């Protein structure tokens, strides 16, 4: 029995120490739970959307609605906490919360707004996701925003022929939330739904267009033989794929059919696979002058 007591004490200490460490960590966090600590853990000041930004240092604008709720109720920011506002068009300004009332806050600019140029990579997504269920369309749009797509257009086809107005409103909110999360200053554009016949002139005018198609040449093999570009169109069909006529029309308009592997992919999976490939390909290329 005497030889077991030290072992039992060691086991008890080992079992207890993570809990004590956790409590100590919580105590330290509670002592220093300022907005600056929150920001450092996420790489910058909390960022919020506002269509109107202060025109110059010292100017004040009000922030209300969902952004006010997120700022004060979710993050529990208070007077004098520093935050950023962006307008989704490349402008960003740092400031402080000057006042809080029942329905909004007053944001005071601590500097003049900065204007950031849009990224040079401009890929436009046309995907037939209008009939996707269970949050899959939300996921598609969210990831397109994070990956840097310039725009997303719901494509209307024979097998995905509609998208509800309520769905479009929801997707706009998804884009805004995702833009804030990934700190994207130029908000991705959600274009109005478009039928295949309306897509054909866009393909014809684009320098580079790709359409995902089963049994087509691998996208990597295709890219190896193409002139380097940082902009273009990518097209993904609906569940059940394009009809043969739709696919032929798109290819005849100028799109290149590309394969994404041996497996049948969902709409959102195919969109991510092709967009990720093209974004990485574009970003890794030195553009040859025209």
Secondary structure, 3 states (H helix, E strand, C coil): CHHHHHHHHHHHHHHHHHHHHHHHHHHHHHHCCCHHHHHHCCCCCCEEECCCCCCCCCCEEEEEHHHHHHHHHHCCCCCCCEEEEECCECEEEEEEEEEECCCEEEEEECCCCEECCCCCCEEEEEECCCCCCCCHHHHHHHHHHHHCCCEEEEEEECCECCCCHHHHHHHHHHHHHHHHHCCCCECCEEEEEEEHHHHHHHHHHCCCEEEECCCCCEHHHHHHCCCCCCEEEEEECCCCCCCHHHHHHHHHCCCEEEECCCCCCCHHHHHHHHHHHHHHHHHCCCCCCC
